[in-house]
Amino acid sequence: MARTLIHIPATAKRGEVMEIRATIGHPMETGFRPGDDGKTLPRNIIQTFTCKYNGEQVFGAELFSAVSANPYLAFYTVATESGTLVLNWEGDNGFSQTETVSITVTA
């Protein structure tokens, strides 16, 4: 399992814009670099990231070889109701990581 760091406010007022920041520990090998033996290292990247707020996707990204190791993403959404945010990273070699964070929305 990869290490993730997620910053989401625990509470927000209804209609408030929330910033969501997430990073994941991942080597992001491009598939173009030679290894110590001179052979090309196999590609190993995160290909997609999605964030769903109470089941509705509020953000998505496709990542490519040029993205750095341990990719960091920041985006915004509007607090509408209490519930959960589900963040999901998927990549090469069957890589998949899902994190769930709860949020309380007040009037």
LUMNU-786377 format. One record per residue (C-alpha): residue number from 1; residue in three letters; x, y, z. Coordinates in steps of 0.2 Angstrom, whole numbers. Layout:
{NUM, 'Ala', {X, Y, Z}}
...
This chain:
{1, 'Met', {0, 0, 0}}
{2, 'Ala', {6, 17, -5}}
{3, 'Arg', {8, 31, 8}}
{4, 'Thr', {-5, 45, 6}}
{5, 'Leu', {-6, 62, 13}}
{6, 'Ile', {-24, 71, 12}}
{7, 'His', {-29, 88, 18}}
{8, 'Ile', {-48, 91, 18}}
{9, 'Pro', {-57, 101, 31}}
{10, 'Ala', {-66, 91, 44}}
{11, 'Thr', {-80, 103, 44}}
{12, 'Ala', {-87, 116, 32}}
{13, 'Lys', {-102, 127, 30}}
{14, 'Arg', {-115, 123, 16}}
{15, 'Gly', {-110, 132, 0}}
{16, 'Glu', {-92, 135, 6}}
{17, 'Val', {-78, 131, -6}}
{18, 'Met', {-66, 118, 0}}
{19, 'Glu', {-48, 115, -5}}
{20, 'Ile', {-43, 97, -6}}
{21, 'Arg', {-25, 92, -7}}
{22, 'Ala', {-18, 75, -9}}
{23, 'Thr', {-1, 67, -13}}
{24, 'Ile', {3, 49, -14}}
{25, 'Gly', {20, 40, -12}}
{26, 'His', {24, 32, -29}}
{27, 'Pro', {40, 31, -39}}
{28, 'Met', {32, 36, -56}}
{29, 'Glu', {45, 27, -68}}
{30, 'Thr', {43, 34, -86}}
{31, 'Gly', {48, 18, -95}}
{32, 'Phe', {62, 28, -105}}
{33, 'Arg', {76, 28, -92}}
{34, 'Pro', {90, 15, -93}}
{35, 'Gly', {94, 5, -77}}
{36, 'Asp', {111, 0, -70}}
{37, 'Asp', {112, -14, -82}}
{38, 'Gly', {108, -3, -97}}
{39, 'Lys', {91, -10, -100}}
{40, 'Thr', {76, 1, -100}}
{41, 'Leu', {67, 1, -84}}
{42, 'Pro', {48, -4, -86}}
{43, 'Arg', {35, 10, -85}}
{44, 'Asn', {26, 11, -68}}
{45, 'Ile', {15, 27, -67}}
{46, 'Ile', {-1, 32, -59}}
{47, 'Gln', {-13, 34, -74}}
{48, 'Thr', {-29, 41, -66}}
{49, 'Phe', {-35, 50, -51}}
{50, 'Thr', {-53, 53, -46}}
{51, 'Cys', {-62, 61, -31}}
{52, 'Lys', {-80, 57, -28}}
{53, 'Tyr', {-91, 67, -15}}
{54, 'Asn', {-105, 56, -9}}
{55, 'Gly', {-104, 45, -25}}
{56, 'Glu', {-103, 60, -37}}
{57, 'Gln', {-86, 63, -46}}
{58, 'Val', {-80, 81, -42}}
{59, 'Phe', {-63, 79, -49}}
{60, 'Gly', {-53, 68, -61}}
{61, 'Ala', {-36, 68, -69}}
{62, 'Glu', {-26, 58, -81}}
{63, 'Leu', {-7, 57, -77}}
{64, 'Phe', {7, 54, -89}}
{65, 'Ser', {25, 49, -89}}
{66, 'Ala', {30, 67, -86}}
{67, 'Val', {22, 68, -69}}
{68, 'Ser', {35, 68, -55}}
{69, 'Ala', {36, 55, -42}}
{70, 'Asn', {25, 56, -27}}
{71, 'Pro', {12, 66, -37}}
{72, 'Tyr', {3, 81, -28}}
{73, 'Leu', {-14, 87, -33}}
{74, 'Ala', {-25, 101, -27}}
{75, 'Phe', {-42, 106, -32}}
{76, 'Tyr', {-58, 114, -25}}
{77, 'Thr', {-76, 108, -23}}
{78, 'Val', {-92, 116, -14}}
{79, 'Ala', {-98, 109, 2}}
{80, 'Thr', {-116, 103, -1}}
{81, 'Glu', {-119, 90, 13}}
{82, 'Ser', {-111, 79, 25}}
{83, 'Gly', {-104, 63, 19}}
{84, 'Thr', {-88, 55, 12}}
{85, 'Leu', {-75, 59, -1}}
{86, 'Val', {-67, 44, -9}}
{87, 'Leu', {-50, 47, -17}}
{88, 'Asn', {-44, 34, -29}}
{89, 'Trp', {-27, 32, -39}}
{90, 'Glu', {-25, 19, -52}}
{91, 'Gly', {-10, 14, -62}}
{92, 'Asp', {2, 2, -71}}
{93, 'Asn', {4, -16, -65}}
{94, 'Gly', {-13, -17, -56}}
{95, 'Phe', {-9, -3, -44}}
{96, 'Ser', {-24, 4, -35}}
{97, 'Gln', {-26, 14, -19}}
{98, 'Thr', {-42, 21, -12}}
{99, 'Glu', {-44, 32, 3}}
{100, 'Thr', {-60, 38, 11}}
{101, 'Val', {-62, 54, 21}}
{102, 'Ser', {-78, 60, 30}}
{103, 'Ile', {-84, 78, 31}}
{104, 'Thr', {-97, 87, 41}}
{105, 'Val', {-107, 101, 33}}
{106, 'Thr', {-116, 113, 44}}
{107, 'Ala', {-129, 126, 40}}
